[in-house]
Amino acid sequence: MGPFVPELISDQLNLIVALFIGVAFGFVLEQAGFSSPRRLAGVFYGYDFTVLRVFFTAAVTAMSGILLLAYFGYLDIQSIYVNPTWLMPAIVGGIIMGFGFIIGGYCPGTSVCAAAIGKIDAMFFVGGGLLGVFAFGEFYPFYHIFYESTALGAIKVFDSLGISQGLFAFMLVVVAVGAFTITTIIEKRVNKSFAPSLEFKPIKHKIAGAGITMLGVMFIFMPSRQAHLTEKVQSASYGASHSVKIMSPDELAYRIIDKENSVQVVDMRLPEQFAALALPGSVNVQVKNLFGKELTPILSDRRVVKVVVGQSDKESQTAALLLQELGYENIAMLQGGLENFQKTILIPKSQATGSRWDADVNTFRANASMVISQMIANAKNEQPKVAKQEKKIQGGC
Amino acid sequence: MKTKYMNPYLAGFFLGLVLLAAIFVTGRGLGASGAIKSIVVATVDGVASTHAEQSSFYGSYVGVGKDNPLKTWLVFEIAGVLIGGFLSGLISGRLKFVSEGGPRISPHRRWLFAAIGGALFSIGAQFARGCTSGAALTGMAVLSTAGFITMMAIFGSGYVIAYFFRKLWI
């Protein structure tokens, strides 16, 4: 599952990857005509909308690819870098960049690309860019408060608008196709003789536009991977053909007391419930975190049986089936959830079923109750373990 | 002279695939202004390292235990852009020392305005934490709110002021 940084690709190798990605980036930019400032500026004067076409097509392509890869489980969307939002600096910075674009005729990426093929004005743009950063750095104390203001974190645009991801993706596709259509009409009016869009055959583009809009419609009906898989494992037909190993409270208690290292309790309850009472050595996991790579180190050892503990059997079963569906092996669920464990082991009542083992069972449970309660109490008194520093993907400019 | 460029939709599709590949493999998208910043940081650090370490802006990138600011992802990526752009120009016969501007502007004025524009773009990119590639394009692809705001601000301000700078281009 992507991304392959930092697990599969080391920091060193990542730099080599960066070089190759840069080569492809530069090549495509130049082929698209982004090394020409007249083309770039054309988008603001209506004589050439190449920039808008390339830019929007690229954004829609990459966004669609990300959504589809995430849906089919090839990309962990939680691990990729999402540019955090500083609202006011983003607006002011964008406005200043608009001035830079009109006055300079390039943006930083395209200027480097144009300088590579010998555009002298692009070299001046790059030089000015270096001086601009230097000036920004020297006067930084004057505006660093503004620079850090209105920090909203890595928020997503569909959350900001209060709509679903799929609906937003559809809207973006529609806006892109609409913009392509309108700007082509404008371009042909402004530039009657040699508008770039005169090179296109209209019928092909109508078909392409319709096709892309259809793709957008698909996004509306595409649920998130979590919703899709949860619905799948909860369906009746799935339950009939898939089962989960069940572990009794007694067996789990025995293995906990024995401090077996081939058991890992995976507690699916809410963090508050987990804070109030947690089995020794257990980890608290929320369903939404199962789908990424975050928990792979804990869940992927085949020799360890992962015992799913929920509040109820239904909750445990759904989580256990999800884990199996996601490809993890050696999964079991605790019979009756934590409530049953509490009743049978932690606060045992002597019971007589008439079996000749009753006395032994009661002795074991009374013992287990003491030992495990002690283990729980010890764990609470221990210094909380310092959470391992996650190696986060760095990004942004 | 009229040179043939790629169909913009096809080019956009390929650009999208490059961006998708970057995100799929490395978890991060494309960028440009970050590399320019790294070059400035490295230069300031090389010329006046005490000044760089004491500065609240450069200080977070240099100092004890920090890697060389040039050994960063975007610097390598931009080195690749230079190579890729050059290769494309070579293949399509567009390698030429030349300036390009509107029909009514002299080359020297064009250079001056290019430098001013470059400086402004870089300053704006610092505030917005990225330029057209790093903040707007990549931000839009990962559906970051900042990406859309930055994109709208760049193009919005461009359209508002375009009229006043029309002599530069038309």
Interface residues (C-beta under 8 A of the other chain):
Chain A: G2 P3 F4 V5 I9 N14 L15 I16 V17 A18 L19 F20 I21 G22 V23 A24 F25 G26 F27 V28 L29 E30 Q31 A32 G33 S35 S36 P37 R38 R39 A41 G42 V43 F44 Y45 Y47 T50 R53 V54 F55 F56 T57 A58 A59 V60 T61 A62 M63 G65 I66 L69 Y74 L75 S79 I80 Y81 V82 N83 P84 T85 W86 L87 P89 A90 I91 V92 G93 G94 I95 I96 M97 G98 F99 G100 F101 I102 I103 G104 G105 Y106 C107 P108 G109 T110 S111 V112 C113 A114 A115 A116 I117 G118 K119 I120 D121 A122 F124 F125 V126 G127 G128 G129 L130 L131 G132 V133 F134 A135 F136 G137 E138 Y140 P141 H144 Y147 L152 A154 I155 K156 V157 F158 D159 S160 Q165 F168 A169 L172 P196 E199 F200 H205 A208 I393 Q394 G395 G396 C397
Chain B: Y5 M6 N7 P8 Y9 A11 G12 F13 F14 L15 G16 L17 V18 L19 L20 A21 A22 I23 F24 V25 T26 G27 R28 G29 L30 G31 A32 S33 G34 A35 I36 K37 I39 V40 V41 T43 V44 S55 S56 F57 Y58 K71 W73 L74 F76 E77 I78 A79 G80 V81 L82 I83 G84 G85 F86 L87 S88 G89 S92 R94 L95 K96 F97 V98 S99 E100 G101 G102 P107 R110 W111 L112 F113 A114 A115 I116 G117 G118 A119 L120 F121 S122 I123 G124 A125 Q126 F127 A128 R129 G130 C131 T132 S133 G134 A135 A136 L137 T138 G139 M140 A141 V142 L143 S144 T145 A146 G147 F148 I149 T150 M151 M152 A153 I154 F155 G156 S157 G158 Y159 V160 I161 A162 F165 R166 L168 W169 I170
